[in-house]
Amino acid sequence: MPKELFQVADLFQKCFDFTRADEVKKSGLYPYFRPIEENEGPVVQIEGKKMIMAGSNNYLGLTAHPKVKEAAIKAIEKYGTGCSGSRYLTGTLDLHIELEKRMAKFFGTEDVLLFSTGYQTAQGIIPTLVQKGEYVVSDKDNHACIVAADLMAKGAFAEFKRYKHNDMDDLEVVLNKIPKDRGILIVSDGVFSTTGEIVHLPRMIELAEKFGARILIDDAHSVGVIGVGGRGTGSHYGMMDKIDMTMGTFSKTFASLGGFVAGSERALNYIKHHAPALIFSASPTPASVAAAMAALEILEAEPERIDRLIANADYMRAGLKAQGYTIIEGVTGIVPVILGVFDKTLVFWRKLFDAGVFTNAFVPPGVPPHLSMLRTSYMASHEKEHLDRILELFNDIGKELELIK
């Protein structure tokens, strides 16, 4: 028998074969994993240099707010640095319960349940609710945490279907093919993180009612950004009572870490007692919960921060379009600038970085080849001088790289 038949494949071989990141690093154009040394909101320090941050999800500029930092420090002094257990056993603090009650009041829902991260929240909801023979129907451009949760449900013998991005006609086609006696959960981002687009919620609700489906909306990029007082996608459309569950994160508007789901007491009670992502995971730290609670208080007391955020983003949308750039239109804090060329996107990113502006480079395979982009995002705390400097650099570099005239 030939000797090669006895050779064993090495699990790590793909790791040795993966050299793409190393090659980009050698070129000096690698845009990822850049350590931030100081963070003051709209200005950060990276590699010893002050930079304008135009890529953060710190939408209301609260990560450096004195009240948020003070709340986190006081929580550590009272509770220590961690909970040393899951919510199910020894990890529930009165602080967790208080934040859940405040969040439920904010959203006008019966209950809210906290998770340790926003990513983990989807995995706590979807595979727990959608079981064997039931269907999860998901937008093709949903966040990776939803995709992972969908696949977990599929792995437990639930049915997983996708529909074309934000295409409610295609959603109807998919729903039409599902047997009438099956439970259905429709899942979508409220604001899509890459493009800043908003889900077509009214039509989705119409279809959910027609087919007897439930709706889960991920408002990670919506809360504190759109809707009355920053209450998210449902509020934006005046249809909060039509959404069955809203999930989100504390890592953006709420200047902290963790996740949540808002909905009916019965649904959340079921998740609380059946979700492995909750039962077998350490609970959110005292500092994280206290920081999120302080951020919520600021959001409620100072809703004008939302107006400043959207005004800043609108200013940038208008300025970039005037220079000749193609952007994805929206009404949120996300302003994607489509460059369309992989190499030039990385070069553009590096030139901005060297000039003191940090953006996010989105390139294939993360986006289709024709959608290579610099995804910029803005904060309520950006000053006009920051925005004008960003526009100045986009104008100069765009002309240098022959991307605009």
DAZI-V378524 format. One record per helix or strand of 2 or more residues. SS is the DSSP state (H for helix, E for strand). FROM is the first residue (numbers start at 1). TO is the last residue. If there is no record, write none. Layout:
ss=[SS,SS]
from=[FROM,FROM]
to=[TO,TO]
//
This chain:
ss=[H,H,H,E,E,E,H,H,E,H,E,H,E,H,E,H,E,H,H,H,E,E,H,H,H,H,E,E,H,E,E,H,E,H]
from=[3,13,20,36,43,49,66,94,111,118,135,144,159,168,184,201,214,228,233,240,245,259,265,276,286,304,326,334,342,357,360,369,373,384]
to=[6,17,27,39,46,53,79,107,115,129,139,155,163,176,189,211,218,230,236,242,249,263,274,279,301,323,327,338,354,358,362,371,377,400]
//
